[in-house]
Amino acid sequence: MRRISTAGVLFAALAVLIAGSAQAAPATEIRGSYVNNVGCVPRDVKPHADPTKFDVTCYVGSTYTGGLVGHTAGHMRVTVDTVTGNMSGTADEWFYGRYPGDDGSYGGIHFTASFSIDGKTNSLRGTGKIVGGTCSFTGSKGTLSFDGFDVYGGFIWQLTRPNPKPVSSPTCNPIDPVPVP
C-alpha cells in the first residue's frame, strides 16, 4: 500500500481550489453609436451568379461615440440586389481608440461581422465577433451587434479582455494592418 504525505494532499487540495476559482473575466457590455463617414469606397466590382446582383469589395470606416470613442477602418464584401436594393455581406474591421469606461484603455480591437441592409428602408442589422486587439485590448474576445441605418446607428459589444489595465496612448501603437481582400 502506497502512503501519501500530508504535504501531497494539501498541495492537491490547493491545486483543485485554484483551478475551481479560476474563471474567465466577465464580459463588459459597451453601448454607443456610429456614423459611417467613409461609406463603401469600391476596390472591386464583379458580376454575381444571379444576373440581378453584383458583388463589391470596398474600404469602410466609421466614427464611434459613447462607450467606445474612436474610429474603424477595414473592408467589406457586399452583394447588392439591383431589383430590391437589398444588400448583405461581411466586414473585417479594426476599431482604434479608447474605452472611457475604465479611465484610460486605449488601442485597437479587431472584429469580423455579417450584416444586411433593407433596400426600401436602408435599415441595417448585423452581428459579429471580436477576434483580438492591441494595447489595452490585447487578447480581447466577445461579440457585437449593431443596428440602425447604413450611415448611422447603434452598437452593443460584449467585450472580454484578459488584462483590462489601461495603457496610455504614448506608450502603445495600436495600429495593426487592415487586411486587404
N, C-alpha and C positions, 0 to 999 in steps of 0.2 A: 504494500500500500504506500502510495506516494504522499508525502507530507507537504502541505502548502504553508508557507510562512505568513505570519500576521502582516508583515510589510507587503507581501504579494497581494493579499486580499484587500488591504487598504488601497494599494495602487490600482487594482482592478475596479474597485468601487468608485474611486475618484475619476477614473477614465470614463466610466459609464455616466456619472453625474455631469462631467464636462461635455460629453457627446450629446447627452439629452438636453442640455441647456443651450447648446449652440444652435441658434435658429437664424434663418435669413433675416436681413434687415427688412423692416416693413416698408411697403411702397408708400411714397408720398404722392398725394393727389395734387396736381398742379393744373389750375384753370387759367385761361386767358383768351385773348383774341389775336387774330392775324389779319393782315392786309397783304394780298398778293400784288406786290408792286413791281414785279418783274414780268409777270404774265407767263406765257409759254413762248419762248423765243425758239423757233424751229431750227433744228440741226439737220433733220432728215424727214422727208415725207415720202411714203411708199403706198402703193395700192394695196388694198386688203383683198382677201379671197372673195369676199362679198363685194360686188361692184358698187354697192350703195355706200360703202365705207372706205376710209383710208386711215393709215397709221402714221403717227407723228412722234418723233423723238425730239424733246426740247429741253432747254435750260429753264429753270424756275427759281424764284426767290420770293420770300415773304418777310415782312416785319412783324415781330411778335411783341405784344404788350401784356401786362397783367402779371401772372405767375412766373412767366419767363420774359425777359427783356433782351431783345437782340434781333437777329435775322437768320434766315435759312438760305442755303444755296444748294442746288442739286439738279437732278434731271428727272424727267417723266417720260413714260411711254404711254401714248394715248391712242385709243381707237375712236374715231369720230364717225357717227352715223349721219350721212348727209340728208336723209329723209326726215328723221325725228329731231336731229340736233343733239341727241344724247351722246355723252362721252363716258368712257371708262378707261381705267388704266392703272399704272403703278408708278410710284415715286421712290427715289433713293436720294435722301437729303441729309444735310448736316445743319443743325441749329448751332449758331455761335453767339454767345452772350453770357448772361448771368441769371441766376436764380436768387431773387431778393429775399426769399423766404428764410434763408439761414445766414443772412448778413455776410455775403461775400462769395458764394460759389460762382465760379467763372470757368468757361471752357467751351467745348464742343460736344454735341450729342448727335450720334448717328442714328437715323431711323429709316425704315422702309415702310411703305404703305400702299394700300389699294384704295381706289375711290371711284365714284360715279357722279356724273353731273346730269341732271334732268334738263333736256333741251328746251322745254317750254318755260320752266321757272328759273333756270340757272342755279337751282338748289344743289348743294354739294353734300355728300356723305362719304366718310372714309374711316378706315381703321388701319392701324399699323403696329409695328413692333420696334422697340428701342433695342439696338444691337451693339451699342458701345459708346465710347466717348473719350474725351481728353481732359486733362487738368482735373478740376473738381469732379468731373463726370466720368473719369476713367473706370471702366468695367460696368458701366450702367446697363441696366436691363429694364424691361417693362413693356407697357402697351400704351397706345394712344388712340384717341378718336377725335374727329373733327366734323363740324357741320356748319352750314351757313350757305354762302353763295360762292361762285367760283372766284370772286375777287376779294371777299372778306367773310369772316365768320368767327367761330369759337373753337377752342380746343380743350380737351381734358387728357392729361397724361397721368399714368400710374408709373412713377419713376422709382426704381430701386438702385441705390448706389452702395457699393461695398464699403466705401470710406468717405462719407459725406462731409469732409472737412473743407472749409473754404480755402481756395488757393488764390492769392492775389494776382491780378492781371499782369503786373510787370514780371512775375516770375514764371509765367507759363505762356507758351504759344499754342493757342487752341486749334490752329488751322491744320486740318488733315485733308489731303487732296480729295476733291469730289470726284468719284468715279465717273468716267465718261463711257457711255454705252458704245 
